[in-house]
Amino acid sequence: MVEDKFSPFAKETLAKLIKFQEDEVLPAQKIAHAQLPDDPVLRWKTVIPVIEELKVKARKLGLWNLFLSKAHYPEHGVPLTNLEYAVMAEVLGRAGHMGSEAVNCSAPDTGNMEVLARYGSPEQQKKWLVPLLNGEIRSSFAMTERFVSSSDATNIRTSIRQEGNEIVINGHKWWISGAGDPRTRLHLVMGKSDPNNANSHQQQSVVIVPADAPGVKIIRQMHVMGYDDAPEGHSEIIYDNVRVPLSNLVMGWGRGFEIIQGRLGPGRIHHCMRSIGAAQLALDTMIQRVTDPSRKTFGKYLYEHGTVVSDIAKSRAEIESARLLVYSAALQIDKFKAKGAMKEIGIAKFVVPSMALQVVDRAMQAFGAQGLSQDTDLALMWANLRTLRLADGPDAVHIQQVGQRELKRAPTLAKKAAEIKKKEAALFEKYNLKPPA
């Protein structure tokens, strides 16, 4: 369906990516898990060897920073459209976080690289962006706060103020992705620099904070439905009188809201793309389970019981429908950039994670108790997807925005209806008929 929209470079890259994932990444998943220590301290200090080996192989193959489109970032990007990357991200999604990390396309680094590529000064790009692009370091994005409703970014309270040639940061953040990783060298911190500004969207600024700066205190690692996601994690952090040079301010004072909106740009649908891949993997896993002769019950294959066949059909249809939504959003971004694709992005944001959750849930049911355990990837997959309904912006916000956007069409619809009614009345008069009451 989208083949004619793929460049020769994109086709070649996609073929290499599929082969790399199937030959190298998927077989290494259990090895990566085994290389992560169970020790609660050591697991946060470990760089998983097999993933680092995969990164070397990926870079040699040219499978690196695929998310960064040259159309949006001419100096640092690769010649792929969002639509082309949408298909590739689905492939990456089949291997969970590991698939994306192996090719330097994992969050929160992707969004942070976009910020630095688009808004960073030459000095900031040289010091922070280049090592991120090279996969030499990791990063973190600190916006969400514990004691406020951070889904409305104007609520954040972290103080960012200038004192001489320094910026002073004080605040309490949590669910800060990537902050626990031993390779993380910087946090992009959003806070209020001008709380009295009449424009609530110009009160915030973003500043680069080195991870080892005095006053950066990681309080604890948050667990997501029992998973700690080591070594990256989701940290609770206090910034206690942290001081950084004035040159660490990104773009300028009061530009924070603009930056976070730009950060979401094409990346607004990266999670949706990967979720399609996760759903597809769950369906494939389910089909293997219900056709396994060793798993017969009461003398029948599992697919011969109840609604299993119906569940498979529904999952197939839902995946196909959601994939079209994502492709549509990607194509709109390519044509009109993110601002011109807000409707398509918003719909994908709340439809895709819920769809994928439903597909994974059906697969878990087919596996019985095993589907709830660590013996399959389904439970972790479900937890990650459930997180997306909040982490990538609450469903309620996306639904509200799409609904409000639809309501704006009401005056146009009323005008068209009135015009049709007028023409209808003229026809009744022409044919000397009485309109129905």
N, C-alpha and C positions, 0 to 999 in steps of 0.2 A: 504493500500500500504506500510506503514512503520511499521505496527504492529509487524512484526517479528524482527524489529530492536529496539524494546522497551524492556527494562529490566522490571522485575516484579515491582521494585521500581518505575520506570517511569510510568508504567500503573496505579499503585495505586495513585501516585501523580497527574497525569492528571485527573483521576476521581474525586479526592478530589477538585482539582482546578476548574473544570467545575461546580461542585455543589456549591462551595464557591462563584464563580462569579454569578451564577444564583440566588442563595438563599440570598446572602448578599450584593454583590457589586452593581449589576445592580439595585436592588430596592432602593439603597441608593443614587443614582446619583443626583436626584432632591433635596434630603435633603441636600447633600453637597453644591449644588449650592445655596440653600436658606440660609445656614449657613455662606456663604461668604458675608460680608457686602457690600452694595453699596457705602458706604462712601469711597472716594478716598484715605483717610489716613488709616482708620481702616482695609481695605481689605489687606493691606501689613503687618499688625501686627497680623493677625488672623491665628491660627492653627485650621483647620476645625475639629470639634469634632468627627463627624461620621467616618472620615477617620482614626483618631487615634484609635477609637474603633474597626474598621475593622482590623487594624494592630495587635492588641492584639489577635483577633480571628484567624487571619492567622498564626501567630507564634505558637499558641497552636496546630494548625493543621499540623504544619511542612511545611507550604507553605511560605517559607522565603528564600531570596537570591538565588532563583532558577537559576538565570543567571550565577552564579559563579561555573564553572565546576571544579570538583575535579581533572579531568585529567590535567587541566592547573594550578590549584591552590590547591595542595594536602592538605595544612594545613587548608584552610578556605572554600574550595568549597564543593558542594553537588554532589552526584554521578549521574549526568545527562550529556548526550552528547549534543552537539549543535543541533543535529537533534531532540532529545527529547524535548529540550527547544524550538525549532522552533514551534512545535505544541502547546506548552503551551503559548508561546508569542502571537500566533494568538488568543487564548482564551482571554488573557489579553487585546489585542487590541480592543476587542469589547466594553470595558468599558473606552476607552481613557486613559488619563494619570492616572486617579484614579485607574484603574485596576492594573496597574503596581506598583503604590505607595503603595497600600494596602498590597503588598507582598514584599516590599522593593526591587523592581526591576526596579525603574524608573531612567531615566537619569536626571541630569548628574552624579548622585551618583554611578550608575553602573560602568561607565568608571573610575571614580575616585577611587572606591574600587579596581578595577583591577590594576590600577597604584600602589596603596599603597601595595596591596598584592604581586605584582610582583617585584616592584622596591624599595619599602619603607624600611628604616632601622627598626630594632626591636623597637627602640624608637618611630619612626614615626607611626609604626603600632599600638603600644600600645596606643598612644595618640589620633590618628585620625581614624585608620582603625576599631578598635574594636567598638567604638561608632557608626560608620557608619553601620557596620554589624549588630549592635543591633537596628538600627533605632532610636537611641537617638538624632542624629544630622543630618543635611543635609550639602551639599557641593556645590561648584561651580567650573567650569573650565574656565579659562580666557586665551584665545588665540586670538580671533578675534579682530582686531583693526579698528578704525573708518576711519583713513586717508590713509590706504594702502589696496591693494588687498590681503586679508588674505587667499583666497583660495590657494595661494602659501605661505605656512608657512614660507618660507625663507625671506619673505618681512617684517615680523614683526619688530617693532622698539623699543618696550619697553626695557629699559635698566635694566639689572641685573648685579650688580658688587659687588665685595667683598671689604669691608672696615674694616680692623681689623678682629674681630671675628663676624662681622655682614655682612648681605647681604642687599644692598640698591636697592630698586625697584622704577623706575620712568617710567610711561607710561599711555597711554590712550586707554582703551578697550571698546568694546560695544558688544551687543547681548550675554552677559554673563549669560547663563542659571542658574537659581537657586539662583542668588545673592540677590534677593529681599526677599527670604524666611526668616522669623524671626528665624528659626531653623538653618540656615546656619552658620557654625562655621569656615569653612576654604575655601580658594580659592587656587586652583592649578594654578599658574601663569606661563605662558611661555614667555620668553623674550630673548634678545640677551646679552650674556655674553662675547662673543669673536667675535665681528663684523668683525675683520680683518682676521679671520681664512680662509685660502685658500679653505677649504672644507666648502661650504655653509650649509651643513647639520650638522656641528659640531660647529656652532656659537651660538646655543640656549641652554638654560638650563631651568629646571622647578623647582620652589620653592614653598613651602607651606607658604601661607600668612593667618594668622588668620583674620577672617572677621572684627573683632573689632580693628585691629591694627591701630595705629595713622597714618593718611595719606591715608587711604582707603576711598575714597569719591564716593558714589553712586550719580551720577548726575541726572539720570532720569531712569524711566522704559520705555522700548520701547514697542510700540504697534504693533502687528502682524495682519494686515488687520482689525484694530479696536479692537482687543482683547489684553488685557494687561497680561493675564495668571497669575493673582495674585492667591496665594501669592508667587509663585516661580518666575515668571517673567523673563525678558531678560534685563539686566541692562547695562547702560552706566556707566563706572567706570573710575575714575582717581586714579592712584597710585602715590601719591605725596611724594617722599622721604620716602617711607615706609621702615622700618628697622626690620629685623627678624634675629634670631640667625643663624649662619653658619650651624647648624645642621638641618635647614629646607630645605637645598638643597636636592633634590631628585636624588639619584643614583650617581651623580657626575657632574662636569662641562662639558659642551658640549654634554650632553646626551639627551637634550630636544627633538630633532627630533626622536631619537630612542624610547623615552618614548611615544610620541604621536602616533607613529606607533603601538607600542605594546598596547597602550590604546584602539586602534580600534580593535585589535585582533579578538576574537570571536564576540565582540560587533559590528563589522562592519555590521552585518545583523540583529541586534535586531530591528531596526526601520522598516526594510522590513517585518520582521515577524509580528509586530504589525499592519502594514499597511494592510496586508492580512485580519486580523481580522476586521479592520475598513471597508474595502471594503465589506466583507461578511455581516456586520451589515447593511450597506447602502442598499445592495441588498435585504436583508430580510425586511427592512423598506419599500422599494419601492413596494415589492410584496404585503405587507399588505395594502398599500395605494391603489394600482390599483385594488384590489379585494374587497374593502370596499363598500358595497351597498349604504352607505350614501353619497358616493362621485361620484355617477353617473353623467354624463353630456350628455345632449341631449338623454336621455333615455338609455344610454349604460354605462357599466362598463368602467373605464379608460383603462383597458387592451384591450378593443375592439376598441380602437381608434389608428389610425396612426401606429407608429413603436414601440409601447410599448412592445409587445411580443418579437419583434426582439431585442430591447434594453436589455430585461431581459436575453435572450439567449446569447447575446454578453458578457454581464457582467459575466454570469456564466462561459463561456469559458475562458474569460480573467483571472478571479480569479483562475481557475484551473491551467492554464498555468503558471501564476506567482507563485503560490504555489509550483509547481514542481521546478521552478528556485531556490526558497529559500531553499527547501529541498536539492537540489543538492549542493548548496553552503555550507549548514550546514554539509552535509555528507563529502564534500571535506575538510572542516576545521577539522572535527573529524579525518580524515585519514592523512592529510598532514599539519595541522595547517594553519593559515591564509596565510602565504607566498605561500603555495602550492595551494591556492584556489582563487588567485587574479582574474582570468578570471571570475569565477562563481560569486564572490562577486561583481565585477564591473558591470556585466550584470544585476544582481538583483538590484543594487543600482539605475540604471537609468530606468529600466523597471517597477519595482513595484510601486513607488510613482505615476508615470504617469498613470499606469493602475488604481490604486485606485482612483485617481482624476476623471478619466473618469466615473467610476462606481458611485461615489458620485454625480457627475454632473447630471447623468441620473436620479438618485433618487430625486435630487433637482427639476429637471424639472417636475417630476411626482407630486410633492407636490405644484407646482406653487409658488406663493408668500410666502406661509408658509415655503417653503424650504429654503428661504433666511433669515428667521427670527430666533429669539431665541427660538421659540416654538418647534423646532426640534434640534437635534444635528448635522444636516447635514452641516450647514454653518461653524460651528466651526471645524468640521471634515475636511471640504474642506480646510480651512485656515491652519490647522495643516499639512495636507498632502502637500499642496503647499509649505509650509516652508521647508519640507524635501528635495525638489529638490535643495535647497541651503544649508540648515543647515548641512546636512549629506555629504557635498561635492557637489559642483555644478554638475548638469547633464553633462555639457560640458566636465568637467574633466574626469568623469568616461567613457564617450563615447570615448574621445580621447585616454585614456589609453587602453581600450579594442580594439579600432581600431589599435593602434600602436602595440599591442601584436599580433593581427592577421597578420599584415604586416610582422612580423618577420618570419612567416611561408613561405614567398615567395621563398627563396632559396631552401627549401626542396621541395616545390611544383614544382618548375622549374626542379629540379633534377629528380623527379619522372616522370614528363611529358616527359623529354628527354629520360628516360629509356623505357617508353612505346612506344615512337616514334621509337626508335631503334628496338625494338621487332616487331613493326608493319611493318617497312621496310623489316625486315628479312622474315616476312610472305609473303609479296608481292613478294619478290624474289623467295621464295620457290614455290609459286604457279604460278610463271611466269606471274604475272599480273602487270599492270602499275598503280602506285599510282595516285590518283586524283590530279589534278593541285592545 
